Amino acid sequence: MKEITAKEVESFINKGKVLNIIDVREVDEVAEEKIAGAVNIPLGHIEFRMDKLDKTKEYIMVCRSGGRSGRATEFLESQGYDVINMQGGMLSWKGKVG
């Protein structure tokens, strides 16, 4: 499983790189704060909404601490998607939230 740090994600965003970020936390968790531009698909819905994802794009998976996003990363990877888990999740995030 590929991984990236929250600091690396923040750096890419600050440099203007367009990232495809999927936040797999529950709706109420994301309502409190999320990385600006992140799309919310709760972990339990990933299997049913993965057909909306483009296999030619790279996705960064995010959750609270990295566990749920790690499971989502492993699952999507097994389905042929290019995915990266953000280590430490939102607990490690120091950048802007939207």
Backbone as ProteinMPNN parsed JSONL, in Angstrom:
{"seq_chain_A": "MKEITAKEVESFINKGKVLNIIDVREVDEVAEEKIAGAVNIPLGHIEFRMDKLDKTKEYIMVCRSGGRSGRATEFLESQGYDVINMQGGMLSWKGKVG", "coords_chain_A": {"N_chain_A": [[0.848, -1.186, 0.0], [0.592, 2.145, -0.938], [1.723, 5.121, 0.649], [1.371, 8.472, 1.954], [2.466, 11.457, 3.559], [0.7, 13.782, 5.69], [1.854, 16.269, 5.628], [3.188, 16.235, 3.161], [0.978, 16.141, 1.425], [-0.203, 18.611, 2.032], [1.85, 20.289, 1.149], [1.83, 19.775, -1.647], [-0.718, 20.821, -2.262], [-0.345, 23.51, -1.54], [1.434, 24.226, -3.514], [-0.173, 24.329, -5.646], [-0.952, 22.006, -6.942], [-3.359, 19.873, -8.342], [-5.281, 17.703, -6.545], [-6.88, 14.559, -6.001], [-8.798, 13.972, -3.5], [-10.211, 11.784, -1.208], [-12.316, 11.598, 1.451], [-12.962, 9.326, 3.87], [-14.385, 9.331, 6.193], [-17.297, 9.423, 8.367], [-20.323, 11.238, 7.573], [-21.048, 13.162, 9.563], [-18.595, 13.568, 10.843], [-17.042, 14.716, 8.851], [-18.442, 17.045, 8.478], [-17.58, 18.646, 10.542], [-14.886, 19.319, 9.926], [-12.82, 19.303, 7.027], [-10.368, 18.531, 4.511], [-9.976, 21.102, 2.221], [-11.796, 20.816, -0.75], [-11.869, 18.06, -0.712], [-13.63, 15.019, -1.326], [-16.397, 13.5, 0.159], [-16.822, 10.181, 0.867], [-18.134, 7.911, 2.75], [-16.554, 5.152, 4.436], [-18.103, 2.758, 4.479], [-19.57, 3.061, 2.172], [-17.926, 2.984, 0.015], [-17.58, 0.658, -1.628], [-19.952, 0.673, -3.078], [-19.912, 3.044, -4.432], [-17.655, 3.186, -5.936], [-17.701, 2.942, -8.658], [-18.008, 5.454, -9.595], [-15.558, 6.533, -9.571], [-12.524, 7.299, -11.314], [-10.413, 5.162, -12.933], [-8.089, 6.004, -14.116], [-7.094, 8.052, -12.702], [-5.298, 9.3, -9.807], [-5.89, 8.762, -6.39], [-6.112, 10.152, -3.134], [-6.544, 8.883, -0.005], [-8.29, 9.663, 2.962], [-8.859, 9.748, 6.495], [-9.804, 9.877, 9.974], [-7.563, 8.994, 11.534], [-6.026, 7.362, 9.921], [-6.547, 4.639, 9.765], [-9.148, 3.726, 8.748], [-8.965, 4.866, 6.215], [-6.797, 3.468, 5.299], [-7.863, 0.886, 5.05], [-9.745, 1.413, 3.045], [-7.996, 2.158, 1.013], [-6.562, -0.249, 0.557], [-8.694, -1.878, -0.308], [-9.661, -0.513, -2.662], [-7.334, -0.529, -4.167], [-7.116, -3.26, -4.65], [-9.093, -3.487, -6.469], [-8.133, -2.351, -8.692], [-7.623, 0.403, -8.697], [-5.71, 3.478, -8.494], [-4.425, 4.36, -5.656], [-3.597, 6.152, -2.631], [-2.731, 6.123, 0.758], [-3.233, 8.553, 3.273], [-1.091, 9.019, 5.795], [-1.705, 8.982, 9.287], [-3.985, 10.52, 9.092], [-6.582, 13.021, 9.59], [-5.822, 13.804, 12.093], [-3.162, 14.359, 11.842], [-3.128, 16.447, 10.132], [-2.285, 19.738, 9.354], [-2.868, 21.752, 7.705], [-5.015, 24.011, 5.768], [-8.56, 23.884, 6.274], [-11.78, 23.078, 4.954]], "CA_chain_A": [[0.0, 0.0, 0.0], [1.333, 3.399, -1.0], [1.335, 6.087, 1.673], [1.867, 9.832, 1.847], [2.256, 12.162, 4.823], [-0.179, 14.951, 5.634], [2.712, 17.398, 5.259], [3.403, 16.152, 1.71], [-0.285, 16.524, 0.788], [-0.317, 20.059, 2.211], [2.844, 20.901, 0.268], [1.313, 19.695, -3.019], [-1.84, 21.759, -2.36], [0.218, 24.861, -1.501], [2.108, 24.458, -4.798], [-1.203, 24.414, -6.671], [-1.219, 20.731, -7.598], [-4.736, 19.403, -8.176], [-5.298, 16.364, -5.956], [-8.179, 13.906, -5.834], [-8.798, 13.517, -2.114], [-11.466, 11.181, -0.759], [-12.395, 11.492, 2.906], [-13.84, 8.175, 4.117], [-15.055, 9.438, 7.492], [-18.748, 9.557, 8.328], [-20.795, 12.569, 7.199], [-20.986, 14.088, 10.7], [-17.19, 13.876, 11.108], [-16.586, 15.61, 7.788], [-19.127, 18.322, 8.673], [-16.777, 19.434, 11.479], [-13.772, 19.85, 9.157], [-12.233, 18.423, 6.019], [-9.419, 19.199, 3.63], [-10.716, 21.803, 1.174], [-11.856, 20.109, -2.023], [-12.008, 16.61, -0.528], [-14.961, 14.452, -1.549], [-16.732, 12.567, 1.23], [-17.462, 8.895, 0.587], [-17.899, 7.107, 3.951], [-15.95, 3.846, 4.181], [-19.138, 1.767, 4.205], [-20.185, 3.325, 0.873], [-16.894, 2.904, -1.028], [-17.847, -0.445, -2.556], [-21.117, 0.986, -3.888], [-19.7, 4.289, -5.183], [-16.367, 3.164, -6.629], [-17.914, 3.071, -10.103], [-17.96, 6.894, -9.893], [-14.149, 6.909, -9.574], [-11.83, 7.108, -12.585], [-9.218, 4.333, -12.72], [-6.904, 6.655, -14.683], [-6.678, 9.106, -11.771], [-4.736, 8.9, -8.524], [-6.708, 9.25, -5.28], [-5.525, 10.145, -1.792], [-7.592, 8.515, 0.93], [-8.117, 10.323, 4.255], [-9.851, 9.537, 7.556], [-9.403, 10.564, 11.197], [-6.212, 8.642, 11.992], [-5.316, 6.566, 8.917], [-6.995, 3.243, 9.751], [-10.233, 3.51, 7.774], [-8.467, 5.19, 4.873], [-5.927, 2.351, 4.934], [-8.736, -0.199, 4.58], [-10.29, 1.851, 1.754], [-6.889, 2.099, 0.055], [-6.323, -1.66, 0.223], [-9.824, -2.374, -1.087], [-9.674, 0.083, -3.999], [-6.143, -1.033, -4.852], [-7.432, -4.622, -5.107], [-10.058, -3.348, -7.562], [-7.435, -1.753, -9.828], [-7.523, 1.854, -8.606], [-4.428, 4.04, -8.069], [-4.777, 5.032, -4.405], [-2.54, 6.382, -1.648], [-3.268, 6.396, 2.089], [-2.578, 9.641, 4.002], [-0.701, 8.548, 7.128], [-2.086, 9.813, 10.428], [-5.278, 11.136, 8.855], [-6.828, 14.416, 9.961], [-5.092, 14.109, 13.327], [-1.851, 14.849, 11.436], [-3.32, 17.549, 9.194], [-2.061, 21.081, 9.903], [-3.21, 22.718, 6.644], [-6.342, 24.615, 5.763], [-9.728, 23.016, 6.198], [-12.893, 23.748, 4.281]], "C_chain_A": [[0.887, 1.242, 0.0], [0.805, 4.34, 0.075], [1.993, 7.43, 1.418], [1.616, 10.512, 3.183], [1.313, 13.342, 4.608], [0.624, 16.172, 5.19], [2.983, 17.413, 3.749], [2.148, 16.577, 0.951], [-0.452, 18.034, 0.864], [0.641, 20.791, 1.273], [2.37, 20.902, -1.183], [0.184, 20.71, -3.231], [-1.312, 23.187, -2.412], [0.936, 25.225, -2.79], [1.118, 24.5, -5.956], [-1.49, 23.123, -7.415], [-2.662, 20.304, -7.308], [-4.686, 17.955, -7.706], [-6.727, 15.848, -5.886], [-8.183, 13.275, -4.448], [-10.182, 12.989, -1.764], [-11.383, 10.991, 0.746], [-13.416, 10.4, 3.23], [-14.487, 8.201, 5.504], [-16.56, 9.563, 7.287], [-19.122, 11.022, 8.08], [-20.675, 13.562, 8.353], [-19.548, 14.465, 11.058], [-16.67, 14.9, 10.098], [-17.223, 16.991, 7.933], [-18.336, 19.232, 9.605], [-15.593, 20.082, 10.779], [-13.303, 18.809, 8.148], [-11.225, 19.236, 5.218], [-10.233, 19.829, 2.502], [-10.639, 21.026, -0.136], [-12.003, 18.606, -1.912], [-13.461, 16.195, -0.746], [-15.21, 13.433, -0.441], [-17.453, 11.341, 0.682], [-17.176, 8.029, 1.817], [-17.413, 5.703, 3.599], [-16.989, 2.796, 3.796], [-19.8, 1.926, 2.842], [-19.206, 3.145, -0.288], [-17.225, 1.842, -2.073], [-18.97, -0.098, -3.538], [-20.934, 2.233, -4.738], [-18.408, 4.289, -5.982], [-16.529, 3.274, -8.14], [-17.922, 4.527, -10.548], [-16.513, 7.391, -9.957], [-13.517, 6.529, -10.908], [-10.532, 6.334, -12.337], [-7.951, 4.95, -13.308], [-6.37, 7.76, -13.769], [-6.115, 8.499, -10.495], [-5.586, 9.544, -7.421], [-5.933, 9.147, -3.977], [-6.669, 9.926, -0.821], [-7.273, 9.08, 2.314], [-9.215, 9.88, 5.219], [-9.36, 10.288, 8.803], [-7.95, 10.282, 11.55], [-5.412, 7.793, 11.008], [-5.756, 5.118, 8.815], [-8.055, 2.954, 8.712], [-9.761, 3.805, 6.351], [-7.511, 4.107, 4.387], [-6.738, 1.178, 4.401], [-9.329, 0.152, 3.209], [-9.222, 1.769, 0.668], [-6.638, 0.665, -0.392], [-7.452, -2.213, -0.651], [-9.795, -1.835, -2.515], [-8.474, -0.374, -4.829], [-6.417, -2.429, -5.424], [-8.415, -4.613, -6.276], [-9.443, -2.638, -8.773], [-7.319, -0.244, -9.821], [-6.141, 2.262, -8.105], [-4.705, 4.899, -6.834], [-3.584, 5.093, -3.448], [-3.213, 6.705, -0.316], [-2.501, 7.558, 2.727], [-2.348, 9.191, 5.438], [-1.176, 9.524, 8.203], [-3.403, 10.532, 10.279], [-5.367, 12.593, 9.281], [-6.155, 14.787, 11.274], [-3.711, 14.679, 13.015], [-1.941, 16.087, 10.547], [-3.165, 18.898, 9.88], [-2.458, 22.172, 8.912], [-4.615, 23.275, 6.807], [-7.425, 23.571, 5.668], [-10.87, 23.807, 5.566], [-14.201, 23.244, 4.786]], "O_chain_A": [[1.801, 1.377, 0.814], [-0.388, 4.36, 0.376], [3.028, 7.52, 0.758], [0.652, 10.178, 3.873], [1.153, 13.833, 3.49], [0.114, 17.015, 4.451], [3.006, 18.477, 3.132], [2.237, 17.288, -0.05], [-0.804, 18.67, -0.13], [0.274, 21.801, 0.672], [2.493, 21.912, -1.876], [0.137, 21.381, -4.263], [-1.767, 23.99, -3.227], [1.041, 26.404, -3.128], [1.51, 24.682, -7.109], [-2.201, 23.138, -8.419], [-3.121, 20.369, -6.167], [-4.122, 17.09, -8.378], [-7.669, 16.625, -5.73], [-7.643, 12.188, -4.245], [-11.192, 13.655, -1.99], [-10.491, 10.309, 1.25], [-14.596, 10.533, 2.903], [-15.07, 7.207, 5.938], [-17.032, 9.78, 6.171], [-18.332, 11.928, 8.346], [-20.242, 14.695, 8.141], [-19.308, 15.575, 11.531], [-15.948, 15.831, 10.457], [-16.62, 17.996, 7.557], [-18.406, 20.455, 9.481], [-15.313, 21.26, 11.002], [-13.38, 17.603, 8.386], [-11.233, 20.466, 5.247], [-11.079, 19.17, 1.898], [-9.559, 20.63, -0.575], [-12.238, 17.936, -2.918], [-14.392, 16.922, -0.399], [-14.348, 12.608, -0.138], [-18.541, 11.441, 0.114], [-16.087, 7.466, 1.924], [-17.815, 5.136, 2.583], [-16.761, 2.02, 2.868], [-20.516, 1.029, 2.396], [-19.615, 3.152, -1.448], [-17.155, 2.108, -3.273], [-18.944, -0.525, -4.692], [-21.709, 2.468, -5.665], [-18.089, 5.28, -6.638], [-15.588, 3.661, -8.833], [-17.85, 4.811, -11.744], [-16.264, 8.531, -10.349], [-13.925, 5.56, -11.549], [-9.657, 6.804, -11.61], [-6.851, 4.474, -13.03], [-5.314, 8.333, -14.036], [-6.405, 7.355, -10.145], [-5.952, 10.716, -7.508], [-5.199, 8.187, -3.744], [-7.641, 10.681, -0.808], [-6.138, 8.992, 2.783], [-10.358, 9.664, 4.815], [-8.582, 11.234, 8.686], [-7.185, 11.205, 11.832], [-4.232, 7.531, 11.244], [-5.375, 4.429, 7.869], [-7.899, 2.052, 7.888], [-10.107, 3.094, 5.408], [-7.426, 3.855, 3.185], [-6.352, 0.548, 3.417], [-9.407, -0.7, 2.324], [-9.503, 1.361, -0.459], [-6.516, 0.397, -1.587], [-7.198, -2.93, -1.619], [-9.893, -2.604, -3.471], [-8.584, -0.579, -6.037], [-6.002, -2.743, -6.54], [-8.554, -5.608, -6.986], [-10.132, -2.356, -9.754], [-6.952, 0.346, -10.838], [-5.48, 1.509, -7.39], [-5.166, 6.034, -6.954], [-2.703, 4.233, -3.45], [-4.167, 7.482, -0.277], [-1.27, 7.562, 2.729], [-3.296, 9.005, 6.201], [-1.061, 10.739, 8.045], [-3.9, 11.105, 11.248], [-4.364, 13.306, 9.328], [-5.94, 15.969, 11.542], [-3.146, 15.405, 13.833], [-0.921, 16.705, 10.245], [-3.837, 19.173, 10.874], [-2.398, 23.361, 9.226], [-5.296, 23.055, 7.808], [-7.243, 22.512, 5.067], [-10.914, 25.035, 5.637], [-15.253, 23.695, 4.333]]}, "name": "protein", "num_of_chains": 1, "seq": "MKEITAKEVESFINKGKVLNIIDVREVDEVAEEKIAGAVNIPLGHIEFRMDKLDKTKEYIMVCRSGGRSGRATEFLESQGYDVINMQGGMLSWKGKVG"}
